[in-house]
Amino acid sequence: MDIKKQFGKIKDNWLIVLILVLLALFLNGGAAPLFDSASRGISGGSFMQEMAVSSYQKSIGIMPPLAQDFAPDAADRKITKSASVSVEVKQGTFRDAESKLKSIVKSSNSYLLNENVNTYDSGWKSYYNGYYTVKVDSRKYNDIVTQLKGIGEVKSFNENADDITGSYTNAKIELEAEKERLARFQQMYGEATKVEDKIQLNDRLFDQERRVKYLEDSLKDINRQVDYSTISISISEKQSEYANIAIIKFSELVRRLVSSINGLFALIFMVLPYAVAAAVVWIGVRIFRRKK
């Protein structure tokens, strides 16, 4: 077949060629311009085209991911801090130490979130042990930690810092993108003329507004984590060197005596059958020897 006849067949089947070209453009990512209707409003079926654009954008991953927690290029770092302090105070000074802790919290405009005080007996007397959780302004964090360490003798101190700049940056980018989508839906709703289009757009607007509100709350929560640090503190009284020494009570002596007697009786009744059997054998042997 010569070239002239081939061109003739292509001319006769131009519709099939056009469909193949359009299919190739769609598979190579050229479908977005074909469905670009955001600038033309919503008349004449553009609402369904806008829905197709939205689904296509999600499928090719236009929305920014939230996987990275570290953004090395960001100048404004988002760092969260937390600490755990354990101090020991002299015997009988627990309440004074607790008052000092609450005074530090109040003077620094911090928040005492949790308070748990326990007493326990250790021989001669009782001792106090308290656990507290405090939220402090991150700008005052170092100063407050220093003051808390001064309450008593520091037995342990742990500090953690977490860089969440990447998560914050990605969440902020996604929020801006979702706000743009919300504005586009609002514009489309204002330009819609068909009742069915307005109903569908109203549902989309509700979902989009809820999505934007969720992302705004997420950013506020991240900012609160950065603006306020968490400090856990434990205060315990120092025990006496004779704390575990105590005179045994008479009731304890009686209990142990009764327990020993019970053990003796149990041993006797356990050995008694074997003793009886041994006696029977011994008597039998004696009788047998006498008969001989």
C-alpha positions as CSV (number, residue, x, y, z in Angstrom):
1,M,0.0,0.0,0.0
2,D,1.5,3.4,-1.0
3,I,1.6,6.6,1.1
4,K,-1.3,8.2,-0.8
5,K,-3.7,5.3,0.0
6,Q,-2.6,5.4,3.7
7,F,-3.4,9.1,4.0
8,G,-6.7,8.3,2.3
9,K,-7.6,5.8,4.9
10,I,-6.6,8.2,7.7
11,K,-8.8,10.8,6.2
12,D,-11.8,8.4,6.1
13,N,-11.2,7.5,9.8
14,W,-10.5,10.9,11.1
15,L,-12.9,10.5,14.1
16,I,-11.0,7.4,15.4
17,V,-7.7,9.3,15.1
18,L,-9.1,12.3,17.0
19,I,-10.3,10.0,19.8
20,L,-6.9,8.4,20.1
21,V,-5.2,11.8,20.2
22,L,-7.5,13.0,23.0
23,L,-6.9,9.7,24.9
24,A,-3.2,10.1,24.7
25,L,-3.4,13.7,26.0
26,F,-5.5,12.6,28.9
27,L,-3.1,9.8,29.9
28,N,-0.1,12.2,29.7
29,G,-1.7,14.6,32.2
30,G,-3.2,17.0,29.7
31,A,-6.7,16.6,31.0
32,A,-6.6,19.5,33.4
33,P,-6.8,22.2,30.7
34,L,-9.7,20.4,29.1
35,F,-11.7,20.6,32.4
36,D,-10.5,24.1,33.4
37,S,-13.9,25.7,34.1
38,A,-13.2,27.8,37.2
39,S,-12.8,31.0,35.2
40,R,-16.0,30.4,33.1
41,G,-18.5,30.2,36.1
42,I,-21.1,27.5,36.5
43,S,-23.6,27.9,33.7
44,G,-24.1,25.3,31.1
45,G,-22.9,22.2,33.1
46,S,-19.7,23.7,34.5
47,F,-20.6,22.5,38.0
48,M,-20.0,18.9,37.0
49,Q,-16.8,20.0,35.3
50,E,-15.7,21.7,38.5
51,M,-16.4,18.5,40.4
52,A,-14.2,16.6,37.9
53,V,-11.4,19.1,38.4
54,S,-11.6,18.7,42.2
55,S,-11.5,14.9,41.9
56,Y,-8.7,15.0,39.4
57,Q,-6.6,17.3,41.5
58,K,-6.9,15.0,44.5
59,S,-6.0,12.0,42.4
60,I,-2.8,13.5,41.2
61,G,-1.8,14.8,44.6
62,I,-2.0,18.6,44.3
63,M,-2.8,18.9,48.0
64,P,0.4,19.2,50.1
65,P,1.3,16.1,52.2
66,L,1.5,16.3,56.0
67,A,4.1,13.5,56.4
68,Q,7.2,15.6,57.2
69,D,7.8,17.0,60.7
70,F,11.0,18.7,59.9
71,A,11.4,21.6,57.5
72,P,15.1,22.6,57.3
73,D,14.4,25.7,55.2
74,A,12.0,27.3,57.5
75,A,13.3,30.3,59.4
76,D,10.6,30.4,62.1
77,R,11.1,27.1,64.0
78,K,8.2,25.5,65.9
79,I,9.7,23.8,69.0
80,T,7.7,22.1,71.7
81,K,9.3,21.5,75.1
82,S,8.5,19.3,78.1
83,A,10.4,18.5,81.3
84,S,10.2,16.2,84.3
85,V,11.7,17.2,87.7
86,S,11.9,15.1,90.8
87,V,13.0,16.8,94.1
88,E,13.5,15.6,97.6
89,V,12.8,17.8,100.7
90,K,13.7,17.5,104.3
91,Q,11.4,15.5,106.6
92,G,8.4,17.6,107.8
93,T,8.8,20.3,105.1
94,F,6.6,18.9,102.4
95,R,3.8,21.4,102.9
96,D,6.2,24.3,102.7
97,A,7.7,22.9,99.5
98,E,4.2,22.5,98.1
99,S,3.3,26.1,99.0
100,K,6.5,27.2,97.3
101,L,5.5,25.3,94.1
102,K,2.1,26.9,94.0
103,S,3.6,30.3,94.6
104,I,5.9,29.8,91.6
105,V,2.9,28.7,89.5
106,K,0.8,31.7,90.5
107,S,3.6,34.3,90.1
108,S,4.4,33.1,86.6
109,N,0.7,33.0,85.5
110,S,1.1,29.3,84.8
111,Y,-1.6,26.6,85.1
112,L,-1.6,23.8,87.6
113,L,-3.3,21.0,85.7
114,N,-2.9,18.1,88.0
115,E,-2.2,17.6,91.7
116,N,-1.9,14.2,93.5
117,V,-0.6,13.9,97.1
118,N,-0.2,10.6,98.8
119,T,0.9,9.6,102.4
120,Y,2.6,6.3,103.2
121,D,3.8,4.8,106.5
122,S,7.5,3.8,106.8
123,G,8.1,2.4,110.3
124,W,8.1,5.2,112.8
125,K,6.1,7.9,111.0
126,S,4.2,8.9,107.8
127,Y,5.7,10.6,104.7
128,Y,4.3,12.7,101.9
129,N,4.8,12.3,98.2
130,G,3.2,14.7,95.6
131,Y,2.9,14.7,91.8
132,Y,2.0,17.8,89.8
133,T,1.6,18.8,86.2
134,V,2.1,22.5,85.2
135,K,1.6,24.3,81.9
136,V,3.9,27.3,81.6
137,D,4.6,30.1,79.1
138,S,7.4,28.9,76.9
139,R,9.1,32.2,77.2
140,K,9.3,31.7,81.0
141,Y,10.2,28.0,80.7
142,N,13.9,28.1,81.6
143,D,13.3,30.4,84.6
144,I,10.5,28.3,86.0
145,V,12.5,25.1,85.7
146,T,15.3,26.8,87.6
147,Q,12.9,27.8,90.4
148,L,11.4,24.4,90.6
149,K,14.8,22.8,91.0
150,G,15.4,25.1,93.9
151,I,12.5,23.7,95.9
152,G,14.6,20.8,97.1
153,E,17.4,18.4,96.2
154,V,17.1,17.4,92.6
155,K,17.0,13.6,92.2
156,S,16.2,13.4,88.5
157,F,15.6,15.8,85.6
158,N,14.5,15.0,82.1
159,E,13.9,17.4,79.2
160,N,12.5,16.8,75.8
161,A,12.3,19.1,72.7
162,D,10.4,18.3,69.5
163,D,10.7,20.2,66.3
164,I,7.2,20.3,64.6
165,T,8.0,23.0,62.0
166,G,7.3,20.6,59.1
167,S,3.9,19.7,60.3
168,Y,3.0,23.3,61.0
169,T,4.2,24.4,57.6
170,N,2.3,21.7,55.7
171,A,-0.9,22.3,57.7
172,K,-0.7,26.0,56.9
173,I,-0.2,25.3,53.2
174,E,-3.1,22.9,53.2
175,L,-5.3,25.5,55.0
176,E,-4.6,28.1,52.3
177,A,-5.4,25.7,49.6
178,E,-8.7,24.7,51.3
179,K,-9.6,28.3,51.7
180,E,-9.1,28.9,48.0
181,R,-11.4,26.0,47.2
182,L,-14.0,27.4,49.6
183,A,-13.8,30.8,47.9
184,R,-14.2,29.1,44.5
185,F,-17.3,27.1,45.7
186,Q,-18.8,30.3,47.1
187,Q,-18.3,32.1,43.8
188,M,-19.8,29.2,41.9
189,Y,-22.8,29.2,44.3
190,G,-23.4,32.9,43.7
191,E,-23.3,32.3,39.9
192,A,-25.4,29.2,39.9
193,T,-28.8,29.5,38.3
194,K,-30.1,25.9,38.6
195,V,-31.7,24.8,41.8
196,E,-30.1,21.3,41.6
197,D,-26.7,23.0,41.2
198,K,-27.3,25.2,44.3
199,I,-28.3,22.2,46.4
200,Q,-25.2,20.3,45.4
201,L,-23.0,23.3,46.0
202,N,-24.6,24.0,49.4
203,D,-23.5,20.5,50.5
204,R,-20.0,21.0,49.2
205,L,-19.8,24.4,50.9
206,F,-20.8,22.8,54.3
207,D,-18.2,20.1,54.0
208,Q,-15.5,22.6,52.8
209,E,-16.3,25.0,55.7
210,R,-16.0,22.2,58.2
211,R,-12.7,21.2,56.6
212,V,-11.3,24.7,56.9
213,K,-12.5,25.0,60.5
214,Y,-10.7,21.7,61.3
215,L,-7.4,22.9,59.8
216,E,-7.7,26.2,61.6
217,D,-8.2,24.4,65.0
218,S,-5.2,22.2,64.2
219,L,-3.0,25.2,63.6
220,K,-4.2,26.7,66.9
221,D,-3.5,23.5,68.7
222,I,0.1,23.5,67.3
223,N,0.6,27.1,68.4
224,R,-0.7,26.3,71.9
225,Q,1.8,23.4,72.1
226,V,4.6,25.8,71.1
227,D,3.4,28.7,73.3
228,Y,3.0,26.6,76.4
229,S,5.4,23.9,77.7
230,T,4.5,21.0,80.1
231,I,6.5,20.4,83.3
232,S,5.9,17.4,85.6
233,I,7.3,17.7,89.1
234,S,7.5,15.2,91.9
235,I,8.1,16.3,95.6
236,S,8.9,13.7,98.2
237,E,10.0,13.9,101.8
238,K,13.4,12.4,102.7
239,Q,13.1,9.3,104.9
240,S,14.9,8.8,108.1
241,E,17.7,6.2,108.3
242,Y,15.6,4.4,110.8
243,A,12.5,4.6,108.7
244,N,12.2,0.8,108.2
245,I,13.0,-0.1,111.8
246,A,9.9,-0.9,114.0
247,I,9.2,-2.9,117.2
248,I,7.1,-5.9,116.3
249,K,3.6,-5.8,117.7
250,F,2.3,-8.4,120.2
251,S,-0.5,-9.3,117.8
252,E,2.1,-10.0,115.1
253,L,3.9,-12.3,117.6
254,V,0.7,-14.2,118.4
255,R,0.0,-14.5,114.7
256,R,3.4,-16.0,114.0
257,L,3.1,-18.4,117.0
258,V,-0.2,-19.7,115.8
259,S,1.2,-20.0,112.3
260,S,4.1,-22.1,113.6
261,I,1.8,-24.3,115.7
262,N,-0.3,-24.9,112.7
263,G,2.7,-25.8,110.7
264,L,3.9,-28.2,113.3
265,F,0.5,-30.0,113.4
266,A,0.5,-30.2,109.7
267,L,3.9,-31.8,109.7
268,I,2.9,-34.3,112.4
269,F,-0.2,-35.4,110.5
270,M,1.8,-35.6,107.3
271,V,4.5,-37.9,108.9
272,L,2.1,-39.9,111.1
273,P,1.0,-42.4,108.3
274,Y,4.6,-43.2,107.5
275,A,5.4,-43.7,111.2
276,V,2.5,-46.1,111.7
277,A,3.5,-48.1,108.6
278,A,7.1,-48.2,109.8
279,A,5.9,-49.5,113.3
280,V,3.8,-52.2,111.7
281,V,6.8,-53.4,109.7
282,W,9.0,-53.4,112.7
283,I,6.5,-55.4,114.8
284,G,6.1,-57.9,112.0
285,V,9.8,-58.4,111.8
286,R,10.1,-59.0,115.5
287,I,7.3,-61.6,115.5
288,F,8.9,-63.4,112.5
289,R,12.2,-63.6,114.3
290,R,10.7,-65.0,117.5
291,K,9.0,-67.8,115.6
292,K,12.3,-68.9,114.2
